[in-house]
Amino acid sequence: MTAIDLQALKDGDRRALAKAITLVESSRAEHRDRAQEVLEQILPETGNSIRVGISGVPGVGKSTFIEAFGLYLIAQGKRVAVLAVDPSSPIAGGSILGDKTRMEYLSRRQEAFIRPSPASGALGGVAQKTRETMLLCEAAGYDVILVETVGVGQSEYQVAGMVDFFMVLMLPGAGDELQGIKKGILELADSLVINKADGDSALLAKQASRHYTSAMNLLRHTSFWTPRVMTCSALKNDNVDAVWGMIVDYYFQALQAGAFQNKRARQNRDWMRQLLNEMLLQQLTQNPRIKALIPRLEQDVEEGRITPFHAARQLIALL
């Protein structure tokens, strides 16, 4: 892999940024070390964006919303990076990276950068490298970073743990959605945005809005911010500006309450702990004595000769 031109990256060159992300995403040990060197060097240039997580069930219109939202932000003079986290197939290990075709107008814009990142088995379909990719995008001068998640349970928790503002897109029908949405997701959300609020669905969206507002009010939110419920139509470009207005409102309230930097500091600490767990596990499984013992202990556990706790303790004792 050729050297990364750091100056070109900081000047916002998209090719330099793409090369740096490819380096960060590589699983080869020598690439990993080089990627960390690059990240250390660009660290002073990071942290200047607003990071927004966007989730929602398939069919809610995430791509249409992100495209309309991104184009609106560009019209406001912003540079926008979209990190679309694709669920990799656990069978073949590949992923369908179709985001550029799904957002064809946005991907043509010079002020936008769209990067689908294959999750390659990371927990809940969220790429482990997304956080590092965000830092590279910030160093390249992107003002707003949108992290799209696949909406499959665990990935929401991961994305909410790396963004400033977490938004859940909902569909207009107000029947059984409250049964279908996990309480935990509602507690994570800074906002519920009901998309497709147009045509025959406009009335349904209003009803859904009332339902969700009541549901959100039942939850205890300890922070300075009361989560808001909004309706919009990405297809008709209706109320997309109000969604941005809400995020800006959140940003200034968070700054005023001193919560913005605290949240990012806490996220960095949690990230370090997560990496520590992963590195310890990696070191454990690469130890030759442990490697040799694992199959035998697994068989003993499967056949009920020893408890899983006892087996795990034997492996740890070898360290």
KEKE-3310 file (N, C-alpha, C; in steps of 0.2 Angstrom, whole numbers, plus 5000, padded with zeros to 4 digits):
npx = (5004:5003:5011:5002:4996:4997:4995:4987:4976:4972:4969:4957:4956:4948:4953:4964:4959:4950:4960:4967:4956:4955:4967:4965:4955:4961:4965:4978:4993:5004:4999:4989:4998:5003:4992:4988:4998:4996:4983:4987:4994:4985:4976:4975:4968:4955:4938:4930:4917:4899:4892:4881:4870:4860:4846:4834:4821:4822:4816:4811:4815:4828:4839:4834:4831:4843:4850:4842:4843:4857:4859:4852:4860:4872:4868:4867:4880:4888:4900:4898:4900:4895:4894:4890:4885:4887:4879:4889:4889:4888:4891:4898:4906:4907:4900:4885:4889:4880:4878:4882:4875:4862:4861:4862:4862:4867:4880:4886:4890:4903:4905:4902:4905:4904:4904:4903:4905:4911:4905:4911:4909:4909:4902:4884:4883:4890:4904:4919:4929:4923:4923:4937:4937:4928:4936:4946:4938:4934:4947:4949:4940:4926:4910:4899:4895:4887:4881:4875:4865:4861:4850:4847:4845:4858:4867:4862:4865:4879:4882:4875:4884:4895:4891:4886:4872:4858:4847:4831:4823:4806:4791:4775:4762:4752:4750:4755:4768:4774:4774:4783:4795:4810:4811:4824:4829:4822:4826:4839:4837:4839:4830:4814:4810:4797:4796:4791:4779:4768:4755:4743:4748:4750:4741:4741:4754:4754:4746:4754:4765:4759:4757:4770:4776:4769:4774:4788:4788:4785:4797:4811:4822:4837:4846:4850:4842:4826:4820:4814:4799:4797:4789:4792:4795:4805:4805:4797:4804:4801:4800:4813:4823:4819:4823:4837:4838:4833:4844:4854:4850:4850:4864:4869:4862:4868:4882:4881:4877:4888:4889:4893:4907:4909:4902:4908:4921:4918:4914:4926:4933:4926:4928:4941:4941:4934:4942:4953:4948:4946:4959:4965:4958:4962:4976:4976:4970:4980:4991:5002:5001:4988:4981:4982:4976:4963:4954:4952:4947:4935:4929:4927:4919:4907:4904:4900:4909:4917:4914:4909:4914:4925:4933:4936:4943:4955:4961:4964:4973:4984:4990)
npy = (4994:5011:5026:5037:5053:5065:5079:5081:5074:5082:5094:5090:5081:5069:5057:5054:5053:5042:5032:5032:5028:5015:5010:5010:5001:4989:4973:4968:4967:4975:4986:4990:4996:5006:5013:5018:5027:5037:5041:5046:5057:5065:5068:5081:5088:5084:5081:5092:5091:5088:5074:5062:5049:5038:5028:5015:5004:4992:4998:5010:5021:5026:5029:5038:5048:5051:5056:5067:5075:5076:5084:5095:5100:5103:5113:5122:5126:5116:5102:5085:5069:5053:5038:5023:5009:4993:4977:4963:4948:4934:4921:4922:4932:4944:4960:4969:4982:4994:5008:5019:5019:5019:5032:5042:5056:5063:5057:5062:5074:5086:5090:5080:5064:5047:5033:5016:5004:4988:4977:4966:4955:4962:4966:4966:4971:4983:4992:4990:4999:5011:5022:5026:5030:5041:5050:5052:5058:5070:5076:5078:5089:5088:5094:5088:5072:5058:5043:5029:5016:4998:4995:4983:4979:4977:4985:4998:5002:5002:5012:5023:5025:5032:5044:5061:5065:5055:5048:5041:5034:5032:5024:5029:5023:5021:5010:4996:4999:5003:4992:4985:4992:4993:4996:5000:5006:5017:5024:5027:5036:5053:5059:5055:5053:5054:5047:5048:5056:5060:5063:5050:5046:5056:5060:5048:5049:5060:5055:5045:5052:5058:5047:5042:5053:5053:5040:5043:5052:5045:5039:5040:5053:5058:5069:5085:5087:5085:5072:5074:5072:5071:5075:5071:5072:5064:5062:5072:5082:5089:5097:5093:5103:5107:5096:5097:5110:5106:5097:5106:5115:5106:5104:5116:5118:5107:5111:5122:5116:5109:5097:5091:5090:5081:5070:5066:5063:5053:5043:5041:5035:5023:5017:5014:5005:4995:4991:4987:4975:4967:4966:4959:4947:4943:4942:4931:4921:4919:4914:4900:4889:4890:4890:4877:4870:4874:4867:4854:4858:4864:4852:4845:4854:4853:4840:4839:4837:4846:4863:4878:4889:4884:4879:4891:4898:4890:4892:4906:4905:4901:4912)
npz = (5000:4995:5002:5013:5009:5020:5020:5008:5013:5024:5016:5011:5001:4992:4987:4994:5007:5005:5003:5015:5024:5019:5023:5037:5038:5035:5040:5042:5051:5050:5042:5051:5061:5054:5051:5064:5066:5057:5062:5074:5070:5064:5074:5081:5072:5072:5078:5075:5070:5068:5074:5068:5071:5062:5062:5059:5054:5040:5025:5029:5023:5024:5016:5006:5015:5020:5008:5004:5016:5016:5004:5007:5018:5011:5003:5013:5014:5020:5022:5019:5026:5023:5032:5029:5037:5033:5034:5035:5026:5036:5031:5019:5021:5014:5008:5003:4995:4991:4993:4986:4974:4979:4983:4973:4968:4979:4979:4968:4971:4975:4988:4996:5004:5002:5011:5011:5024:5026:5038:5043:5052:5065:5081:5080:5067:5066:5060:5066:5064:5061:5070:5069:5055:5056:5062:5052:5042:5049:5050:5036:5034:5035:5039:5044:5050:5045:5052:5046:5052:5051:5058:5067:5081:5091:5084:5085:5098:5098:5088:5094:5104:5098:5092:5092:5092:5091:5080:5077:5063:5059:5053:5047:5051:5065:5073:5079:5082:5093:5100:5093:5094:5103:5120:5125:5114:5112:5123:5120:5109:5103:5096:5087:5071:5060:5045:5028:5029:5020:5007:5008:5020:5028:5039:5046:5051:5059:5069:5074:5078:5090:5098:5099:5106:5118:5123:5124:5134:5145:5148:5158:5156:5159:5155:5149:5138:5131:5122:5105:5095:5078:5061:5044:5026:5016:5003:4997:5001:5013:5028:5031:5033:5046:5054:5054:5060:5073:5077:5078:5088:5098:5099:5103:5115:5122:5122:5130:5142:5146:5142:5130:5127:5138:5135:5123:5128:5137:5128:5121:5132:5134:5122:5122:5132:5126:5115:5123:5129:5117:5112:5122:5122:5109:5111:5120:5113:5104:5110:5111:5120:5125:5114:5110:5120:5120:5111:5118:5130:5126:5121:5133:5140:5132:5133:5146:5156:5163:5171:5161:5167:5175:5165:5158:5168:5169:5157:5158:5169:5163:5157)
capx = (5000:5007:5011:4996:4998:4993:4993:4982:4970:4970:4966:4951:4957:4944:4957:4969:4954:4948:4966:4968:4951:4957:4972:4962:4950:4965:4967:4985:4996:5009:4994:4986:5002:5004:4985:4988:5003:4992:4978:4990:4996:4979:4972:4974:4963:4949:4933:4926:4911:4893:4891:4874:4868:4853:4844:4827:4820:4822:4809:4809:4817:4834:4844:4831:4831:4850:4851:4838:4846:4864:4859:4850:4866:4877:4865:4869:4888:4892:4903:4895:4902:4890:4897:4885:4888:4883:4879:4892:4886:4892:4892:4903:4910:4906:4894:4883:4890:4876:4876:4883:4869:4856:4861:4865:4863:4872:4887:4889:4892:4910:4905:4899:4909:4900:4909:4900:4910:4909:4906:4915:4908:4909:4896:4878:4884:4893:4911:4924:4933:4919:4926:4943:4935:4925:4942:4949:4934:4935:4953:4948:4936:4919:4907:4893:4896:4881:4883:4869:4866:4856:4843:4846:4846:4864:4871:4860:4869:4886:4882:4873:4890:4900:4889:4883:4865:4856:4840:4828:4818:4800:4786:4769:4757:4753:4746:4758:4775:4776:4776:4789:4801:4812:4812:4831:4831:4818:4830:4845:4836:4838:4824:4811:4808:4793:4797:4785:4773:4765:4750:4738:4751:4751:4737:4744:4760:4752:4743:4760:4768:4756:4758:4777:4777:4767:4779:4794:4787:4785:4804:4815:4828:4841:4850:4847:4838:4820:4819:4808:4796:4795:4787:4795:4794:4811:4803:4794:4809:4797:4802:4820:4827:4817:4827:4843:4837:4833:4851:4858:4847:4853:4871:4870:4860:4874:4888:4879:4876:4894:4888:4895:4913:4909:4899:4914:4927:4916:4914:4933:4935:4922:4931:4948:4940:4932:4948:4957:4944:4947:4966:4966:4955:4967:4982:4974:4969:4986:4996:5002:4999:4981:4978:4983:4972:4956:4949:4951:4943:4929:4926:4925:4913:4902:4902:4898:4914:4919:4909:4912:4918:4931:4937:4939:4948:4961:4964:4967:4978:4990:4993)
capy = (5000:5017:5031:5042:5060:5068:5086:5081:5072:5088:5098:5088:5077:5063:5051:5053:5051:5035:5028:5032:5023:5008:5008:5009:4995:4983:4969:4966:4970:4981:4991:4993:5000:5012:5017:5021:5033:5042:5044:5050:5063:5069:5069:5088:5091:5081:5083:5098:5090:5086:5067:5061:5042:5037:5021:5013:4997:4992:5001:5017:5026:5029:5031:5043:5053:5054:5059:5073:5078:5078:5089:5101:5102:5105:5119:5127:5127:5111:5096:5080:5062:5047:5032:5018:5003:4987:4971:4958:4941:4929:4915:4923:4937:4950:4964:4972:4989:4998:5014:5025:5018:5021:5040:5044:5063:5065:5054:5066:5081:5086:5092:5074:5058:5042:5027:5010:5000:4982:4976:4960:4951:4965:4965:4969:4974:4989:4991:4992:5004:5017:5028:5029:5033:5047:5055:5054:5063:5076:5079:5081:5095:5087:5097:5084:5065:5054:5036:5025:5009:4994:4994:4977:4978:4978:4990:5004:5004:5004:5019:5028:5026:5035:5050:5066:5065:5048:5049:5034:5035:5028:5024:5033:5019:5021:5004:4992:5001:5004:4985:4983:4996:4991:5002:5002:5010:5024:5027:5030:5041:5060:5061:5050:5056:5049:5049:5047:5059:5063:5060:5047:5044:5062:5059:5043:5052:5065:5051:5041:5057:5059:5041:5042:5058:5050:5035:5046:5056:5040:5037:5045:5056:5062:5074:5092:5087:5081:5070:5077:5068:5076:5071:5074:5068:5065:5061:5078:5087:5093:5097:5091:5108:5107:5091:5100:5115:5102:5095:5112:5117:5101:5105:5122:5116:5102:5115:5126:5112:5106:5089:5089:5087:5076:5064:5063:5060:5046:5039:5039:5030:5017:5014:5012:4999:4990:4989:4983:4968:4964:4965:4954:4941:4942:4939:4925:4915:4918:4911:4894:4884:4891:4888:4870:4868:4876:4861:4849:4861:4864:4846:4843:4858:4851:4833:4840:4835:4852:4868:4883:4894:4881:4879:4898:4899:4886:4896:4912:4904:4900:4918)
capz = (5000:4995:5008:5014:5009:5025:5018:5004:5017:5027:5012:5009:4994:4993:4985:5000:5012:5004:5004:5023:5026:5017:5027:5044:5038:5034:5046:5042:5057:5048:5040:5058:5065:5050:5052:5070:5065:5053:5066:5079:5067:5062:5080:5082:5067:5073:5083:5074:5066:5072:5072:5069:5070:5059:5062:5057:5051:5033:5022:5032:5019:5027:5010:5003:5020:5020:5002:5005:5021:5014:4999:5011:5022:5006:5001:5018:5014:5024:5019:5022:5025:5025:5033:5029:5040:5029:5038:5031:5027:5041:5028:5014:5023:5010:5010:4997:4996:4986:4995:4981:4969:4982:4984:4967:4968:4984:4978:4963:4974:4977:4995:4999:5004:5005:5012:5014:5027:5028:5046:5044:5059:5071:5084:5078:5061:5066:5058:5072:5061:5060:5074:5066:5049:5058:5064:5046:5039:5052:5048:5029:5034:5034:5045:5047:5048:5046:5052:5045:5054:5048:5062:5069:5088:5094:5081:5087:5104:5096:5084:5099:5108:5095:5089:5097:5091:5088:5077:5074:5058:5060:5048:5049:5054:5072:5076:5083:5082:5100:5102:5089:5095:5110:5125:5125:5108:5113:5128:5116:5104:5105:5092:5083:5065:5056:5038:5023:5031:5014:5004:5012:5026:5032:5045:5050:5054:5065:5075:5076:5082:5097:5101:5101:5111:5125:5125:5126:5140:5150:5149:5161:5152:5164:5153:5148:5132:5130:5115:5101:5089:5072:5055:5038:5020:5012:4996:4995:5004:5017:5035:5032:5036:5053:5057:5055:5065:5079:5079:5079:5094:5103:5099:5107:5122:5125:5124:5136:5148:5147:5141:5123:5128:5143:5131:5119:5133:5140:5122:5120:5137:5133:5116:5124:5136:5121:5112:5128:5129:5110:5112:5127:5119:5103:5114:5123:5108:5100:5114:5108:5125:5126:5107:5110:5126:5119:5108:5123:5135:5123:5121:5140:5142:5128:5136:5153:5161:5168:5170:5157:5172:5177:5158:5156:5173:5167:5151:5161:5173:5158:5155)
cpx = (5004:5006:5004:4999:4994:4991:4987:4975:4968:4967:4959:4951:4953:4948:4961:4965:4952:4954:4968:4963:4953:4962:4970:4958:4954:4966:4974:4989:5000:5004:4991:4991:5003:4997:4985:4993:4999:4987:4981:4992:4991:4975:4970:4969:4956:4944:4929:4920:4905:4892:4884:4873:4861:4852:4837:4827:4820:4815:4807:4811:4824:4839:4841:4831:4838:4852:4848:4842:4853:4864:4857:4856:4871:4875:4866:4876:4892:4895:4901:4898:4897:4894:4891:4887:4884:4884:4883:4889:4891:4894:4898:4908:4910:4900:4892:4884:4887:4875:4877:4877:4863:4855:4865:4866:4868:4879:4890:4892:4899:4910:4903:4904:4905:4904:4905:4906:4908:4910:4910:4915:4908:4902:4890:4878:4887:4901:4915:4928:4930:4922:4932:4942:4932:4931:4945:4945:4934:4941:4953:4943:4929:4916:4902:4895:4890:4883:4876:4870:4860:4850:4842:4849:4853:4868:4869:4864:4876:4886:4880:4879:4896:4898:4887:4876:4863:4848:4837:4822:4812:4795:4779:4764:4757:4750:4751:4766:4778:4778:4783:4796:4804:4813:4819:4832:4828:4823:4836:4843:4835:4832:4821:4809:4804:4793:4791:4779:4770:4759:4745:4741:4751:4747:4739:4750:4759:4750:4750:4764:4766:4758:4766:4779:4775:4772:4785:4794:4787:4792:4807:4821:4832:4845:4846:4842:4832:4819:4813:4806:4794:4793:4791:4794:4801:4810:4801:4799:4805:4799:4809:4824:4825:4821:4834:4843:4836:4840:4855:4856:4850:4860:4873:4868:4866:4880:4887:4879:4883:4894:4891:4902:4913:4907:4905:4920:4925:4916:4921:4935:4932:4926:4937:4946:4938:4938:4953:4954:4946:4954:4968:4964:4960:4973:4981:4974:4975:4992:4996:4999:4991:4978:4977:4977:4964:4951:4947:4946:4936:4925:4923:4919:4907:4899:4900:4903:4917:4914:4913:4916:4925:4936:4940:4944:4955:4965:4967:4973:4985:4993:4998)
cpy = (5006:5022:5035:5049:5064:5075:5086:5079:5078:5094:5096:5084:5070:5057:5049:5051:5044:5030:5027:5028:5016:5005:5006:5003:4989:4979:4966:4970:4976:4987:4994:4998:5007:5017:5021:5027:5038:5045:5048:5057:5068:5071:5077:5091:5088:5084:5090:5097:5089:5079:5065:5053:5042:5030:5021:5007:4998:4994:5008:5023:5030:5032:5038:5049:5056:5058:5067:5078:5081:5084:5095:5104:5106:5112:5125:5128:5122:5106:5090:5073:5058:5041:5027:5011:4997:4981:4966:4952:4937:4923:4917:4928:4944:4954:4967:4980:4994:5005:5020:5025:5021:5029:5043:5052:5065:5063:5058:5072:5081:5087:5086:5068:5053:5036:5021:5006:4994:4980:4970:4957:4955:4965:4969:4972:4981:4988:4994:4998:5011:5023:5031:5033:5040:5052:5057:5059:5070:5080:5082:5086:5094:5089:5093:5077:5061:5047:5033:5018:5005:4992:4987:4976:4981:4984:4997:5007:5006:5011:5024:5030:5030:5042:5055:5066:5058:5049:5042:5036:5030:5029:5027:5029:5019:5015:5000:4994:5001:4997:4983:4986:4995:4997:5005:5007:5017:5028:5030:5036:5048:5063:5055:5055:5052:5052:5047:5050:5063:5060:5057:5046:5050:5062:5054:5045:5056:5060:5047:5046:5058:5053:5040:5047:5056:5045:5038:5049:5051:5038:5042:5047:5060:5068:5081:5092:5083:5079:5072:5072:5073:5071:5075:5069:5069:5065:5068:5084:5092:5092:5095:5097:5109:5102:5094:5106:5112:5100:5101:5115:5112:5102:5111:5121:5112:5106:5119:5122:5108:5099:5087:5086:5081:5069:5061:5060:5053:5041:5036:5034:5023:5013:5011:5005:4993:4987:4985:4976:4964:4962:4959:4947:4938:4938:4932:4919:4914:4915:4903:4888:4884:4888:4880:4867:4869:4870:4856:4852:4861:4858:4844:4847:4855:4844:4833:4838:4840:4858:4873:4887:4891:4880:4886:4900:4896:4890:4902:4911:4903:4906:4920)
cpz = (5000:5001:5007:5013:5014:5023:5013:5008:5021:5023:5009:5003:4996:4992:4991:5006:5011:5005:5012:5026:5025:5021:5034:5044:5037:5040:5047:5047:5055:5045:5047:5061:5061:5051:5059:5070:5062:5058:5072:5076:5065:5068:5081:5078:5067:5078:5082:5070:5071:5069:5073:5067:5067:5059:5060:5054:5043:5030:5024:5028:5021:5021:5007:5008:5020:5014:5003:5010:5020:5009:5002:5015:5017:5004:5007:5019:5018:5019:5023:5021:5028:5026:5034:5031:5037:5034:5033:5032:5031:5037:5023:5016:5019:5012:5003:4998:4991:4988:4990:4975:4972:4983:4978:4966:4973:4982:4972:4965:4977:4985:4999:4999:5006:5005:5015:5018:5029:5035:5048:5051:5065:5074:5081:5071:5060:5065:5064:5070:5060:5064:5071:5059:5050:5059:5057:5042:5042:5050:5041:5029:5033:5040:5048:5045:5050:5046:5052:5048:5051:5052:5064:5076:5091:5091:5083:5093:5103:5092:5089:5103:5104:5091:5094:5097:5088:5086:5075:5069:5059:5054:5051:5053:5061:5076:5081:5084:5089:5103:5099:5091:5102:5114:5125:5119:5109:5118:5125:5112:5107:5101:5088:5077:5061:5049:5034:5025:5025:5011:5009:5019:5031:5039:5049:5054:5060:5071:5078:5081:5089:5101:5104:5106:5118:5127:5127:5132:5146:5152:5153:5158:5157:5162:5152:5142:5133:5123:5111:5096:5084:5066:5049:5032:5016:5005:4993:4998:5009:5024:5036:5035:5044:5057:5059:5060:5072:5082:5081:5086:5100:5104:5104:5114:5126:5127:5130:5143:5150:5145:5134:5124:5133:5139:5127:5123:5135:5134:5121:5125:5136:5127:5118:5128:5131:5117:5116:5128:5123:5110:5117:5125:5113:5106:5117:5118:5103:5104:5113:5113:5125:5120:5107:5115:5124:5116:5114:5128:5133:5123:5128:5142:5138:5131:5143:5158:5166:5166:5165:5161:5173:5171:5157:5161:5171:5161:5154:5165:5169:5156:5161)
residu = (MET:THR:ALA:ILE:ASP:LEU:GLN:ALA:LEU:LYS:ASP:GLY:ASP:ARG:ARG:ALA:LEU:ALA:LYS:ALA:ILE:THR:LEU:VAL:GLU:SER:SER:ARG:ALA:GLU:HIS:ARG:ASP:ARG:ALA:GLN:GLU:VAL:LEU:GLU:GLN:ILE:LEU:PRO:GLU:THR:GLY:ASN:SER:ILE:ARG:VAL:GLY:ILE:SER:GLY:VAL:PRO:GLY:VAL:GLY:LYS:SER:THR:PHE:ILE:GLU:ALA:PHE:GLY:LEU:TYR:LEU:ILE:ALA:GLN:GLY:LYS:ARG:VAL:ALA:VAL:LEU:ALA:VAL:ASP:PRO:SER:SER:PRO:ILE:ALA:GLY:GLY:SER:ILE:LEU:GLY:ASP:LYS:THR:ARG:MET:GLU:TYR:LEU:SER:ARG:ARG:GLN:GLU:ALA:PHE:ILE:ARG:PRO:SER:PRO:ALA:SER:GLY:ALA:LEU:GLY:GLY:VAL:ALA:GLN:LYS:THR:ARG:GLU:THR:MET:LEU:LEU:CYS:GLU:ALA:ALA:GLY:TYR:ASP:VAL:ILE:LEU:VAL:GLU:THR:VAL:GLY:VAL:GLY:GLN:SER:GLU:TYR:GLN:VAL:ALA:GLY:MET:VAL:ASP:PHE:PHE:MET:VAL:LEU:MET:LEU:PRO:GLY:ALA:GLY:ASP:GLU:LEU:GLN:GLY:ILE:LYS:LYS:GLY:ILE:LEU:GLU:LEU:ALA:ASP:SER:LEU:VAL:ILE:ASN:LYS:ALA:ASP:GLY:ASP:SER:ALA:LEU:LEU:ALA:LYS:GLN:ALA:SER:ARG:HIS:TYR:THR:SER:ALA:MET:ASN:LEU:LEU:ARG:HIS:THR:SER:PHE:TRP:THR:PRO:ARG:VAL:MET:THR:CYS:SER:ALA:LEU:LYS:ASN:ASP:ASN:VAL:ASP:ALA:VAL:TRP:GLY:MET:ILE:VAL:ASP:TYR:TYR:PHE:GLN:ALA:LEU:GLN:ALA:GLY:ALA:PHE:GLN:ASN:LYS:ARG:ALA:ARG:GLN:ASN:ARG:ASP:TRP:MET:ARG:GLN:LEU:LEU:ASN:GLU:MET:LEU:LEU:GLN:GLN:LEU:THR:GLN:ASN:PRO:ARG:ILE:LYS:ALA:LEU:ILE:PRO:ARG:LEU:GLU:GLN:ASP:VAL:GLU:GLU:GLY:ARG:ILE:THR:PRO:PHE:HIS:ALA:ALA:ARG:GLN:LEU:ILE:ALA:LEU:LEU)
# end
